[in-house]
Amino acid sequence: ASRFQVVMYDRDGHYLGKIGESGQEPGCFARPRGVEVDKSGWIYAVDAAFDNVQIFDKKGQLLLFFGGPGRKPGDLTLPSKVFLDYDQDDIKQFSQYASSDFEIDHLVVVTSQFGKRLVNVYGFGKSKGKNYPSEEELRRDAIDRLQKWLKENPPSKEGKKEELDKNS
């Protein structure tokens, strides 16, 4: 039986933790396949059922996902593996296909099991000249926005009761 998650171990085989669970929401898995870790410790996990790649931080928090089913460039068909390419010659070669104001840090290569696009290459980087917040700054901002929203939209017991009554 599948665990529907990515299980992490250190080099000596000691359990470190898990990412994801069975489900259809972002951060969940149906058929996890290939996994790769980048230089900053972010975890890239391919899910063959959702035809996407999900990226998690070191703590297992979902940062973003990309891909999806289809037949146009960038779409995936039963992806099975992901690997990262930091080779500067490869990046330079691929850069000719990217916008001139985009700086590629590394390539994300995803292989699919079927379809005309058995290999998809994505450039991962940033816009030139743009300052990006750190992970910690993003996390603090998200928490601040959530706390503000909760203050402006407090949950009410009546709202829960009305919701229950509607579903009965």
C-alpha positions as CSV (number, residue, x, y, z in Angstrom):
1,A,0.0,0.0,0.0
2,S,1.2,3.5,-0.8
3,R,1.9,6.0,1.9
4,F,0.9,9.0,-0.3
5,Q,3.8,11.0,1.2
6,V,7.5,11.6,0.9
7,V,9.4,10.1,3.8
8,M,12.8,11.6,4.6
9,Y,15.8,9.9,6.1
10,D,19.4,11.0,6.7
11,R,22.4,9.3,5.0
12,D,22.6,6.8,7.9
13,G,18.9,5.8,7.5
14,H,17.5,7.7,10.5
15,Y,14.0,8.9,10.0
16,L,13.8,12.7,9.7
17,G,10.1,13.3,8.9
18,K,7.5,13.2,6.2
19,I,5.9,15.5,3.7
20,G,2.3,15.3,2.6
21,E,-0.5,12.9,2.9
22,S,-3.2,11.4,0.8
23,G,-5.5,14.0,-0.7
24,Q,-6.3,16.3,-3.6
25,E,-5.3,19.7,-2.1
26,P,-1.9,21.3,-2.7
27,G,0.7,19.7,-0.5
28,C,-1.0,16.3,-0.7
29,F,-0.2,13.4,-3.0
30,A,-1.9,10.7,-4.9
31,R,1.0,9.0,-6.6
32,P,4.3,10.6,-5.5
33,R,7.3,9.5,-7.7
34,G,10.6,11.3,-8.1
35,V,12.1,13.5,-5.4
36,E,15.1,15.9,-5.5
37,V,16.6,18.4,-3.1
38,D,18.1,21.7,-4.2
39,K,21.1,23.5,-2.7
40,S,19.0,25.5,-0.3
41,G,17.3,22.3,1.0
42,W,14.0,22.8,-0.9
43,I,12.3,19.5,-1.8
44,Y,10.9,18.9,-5.3
45,A,8.4,16.0,-5.5
46,V,6.7,14.8,-8.6
47,D,3.1,13.4,-8.4
48,A,2.1,11.3,-11.4
49,A,-1.6,11.5,-10.6
50,F,-1.7,15.3,-10.4
51,D,0.8,15.7,-13.3
52,N,2.8,18.3,-11.3
53,V,5.9,19.1,-9.3
54,Q,5.4,20.4,-5.8
55,I,8.2,22.3,-4.0
56,F,8.5,22.3,-0.2
57,D,10.8,24.1,2.2
58,K,13.1,22.3,4.6
59,K,10.3,22.1,7.1
60,G,7.8,20.5,4.7
61,Q,5.8,23.6,4.0
62,L,4.5,23.8,0.4
63,L,6.0,26.8,-1.4
64,L,4.7,26.3,-4.9
65,F,3.7,23.8,-7.5
66,F,3.8,23.8,-11.3
67,G,3.0,21.6,-14.3
68,G,-0.4,20.0,-14.8
69,P,-2.0,17.7,-17.3
70,G,-2.2,18.6,-21.0
71,R,-0.5,18.7,-24.3
72,K,1.0,22.2,-24.4
73,P,4.6,23.1,-23.5
74,G,5.1,22.8,-19.7
75,D,2.3,20.3,-19.3
76,L,3.2,16.8,-17.9
77,T,1.9,13.3,-18.6
78,L,2.5,10.9,-15.7
79,P,5.7,12.5,-14.6
80,S,8.1,10.1,-13.0
81,K,11.4,11.8,-12.2
82,V,12.8,15.2,-11.4
83,F,16.4,16.3,-11.3
84,L,18.1,19.7,-10.9
85,D,20.9,20.9,-13.2
86,Y,23.3,23.6,-12.0
87,D,25.7,23.2,-14.9
88,Q,26.5,26.7,-16.2
89,D,26.9,25.5,-19.8
90,D,23.4,23.9,-19.7
91,I,21.9,27.0,-18.1
92,K,23.5,29.2,-20.8
93,Q,22.1,27.0,-23.5
94,F,18.6,27.1,-22.0
95,S,18.7,30.8,-21.4
96,Q,18.2,31.5,-25.1
97,Y,14.6,30.4,-24.6
98,A,13.9,32.5,-21.5
99,S,13.0,36.2,-21.3
100,S,16.1,38.4,-21.4
101,D,15.1,40.0,-18.0
102,F,15.1,36.6,-16.3
103,E,18.1,35.1,-14.6
104,I,18.2,31.3,-14.4
105,D,19.7,29.9,-11.2
106,H,19.1,26.2,-12.1
107,L,17.2,24.0,-14.4
108,V,14.4,21.7,-13.3
109,V,14.2,18.7,-15.6
110,V,11.1,16.5,-15.3
111,T,10.6,13.3,-17.2
112,S,7.2,11.9,-18.1
113,Q,6.2,8.3,-18.8
114,F,4.0,9.1,-21.8
115,G,3.2,11.7,-24.5
116,K,5.2,13.7,-27.0
117,R,7.0,15.7,-24.3
118,L,8.9,13.0,-22.4
119,V,11.3,15.6,-21.0
120,N,10.3,19.1,-19.8
121,V,12.9,21.6,-18.8
122,Y,12.0,24.6,-16.6
123,G,14.2,27.5,-15.7
124,F,14.1,28.4,-12.0
125,G,15.4,31.8,-11.0
126,K,14.3,35.4,-10.7
127,S,13.8,38.6,-12.6
128,K,17.0,40.6,-13.0
129,G,17.2,43.6,-10.8
130,K,14.3,42.6,-8.5
131,N,14.8,42.2,-4.8
132,Y,13.0,39.2,-3.3
133,P,12.0,38.7,0.3
134,S,13.7,35.9,2.3
135,E,11.7,32.8,3.3
136,E,11.4,34.1,6.8
137,E,10.1,37.5,5.6
138,L,7.5,35.7,3.4
139,R,6.5,33.5,6.4
140,R,6.1,36.5,8.7
141,D,4.1,38.4,6.1
142,A,1.8,35.4,5.6
143,I,1.3,35.0,9.3
144,D,0.6,38.8,9.7
145,R,-1.9,38.7,6.9
146,L,-3.6,35.6,8.3
147,Q,-3.9,37.2,11.8
148,K,-5.3,40.4,10.4
149,W,-7.8,38.4,8.3
150,L,-8.9,36.4,11.4
151,K,-9.4,39.6,13.4
152,E,-11.5,41.1,10.6
153,N,-13.4,37.8,10.0
154,P,-13.8,36.1,13.4
155,P,-15.5,32.7,13.3
156,S,-18.9,32.7,14.8
157,K,-20.8,29.8,16.4
158,E,-24.0,31.0,14.7
159,G,-22.2,30.8,11.3
160,K,-21.2,27.2,12.1
161,K,-24.8,26.3,13.1
162,E,-26.2,27.9,10.0
163,E,-23.7,26.0,7.9
164,L,-24.7,22.8,9.6
165,D,-28.4,23.5,9.2
166,K,-27.9,24.1,5.4
167,N,-26.0,20.8,5.1
168,S,-28.7,18.8,7.0
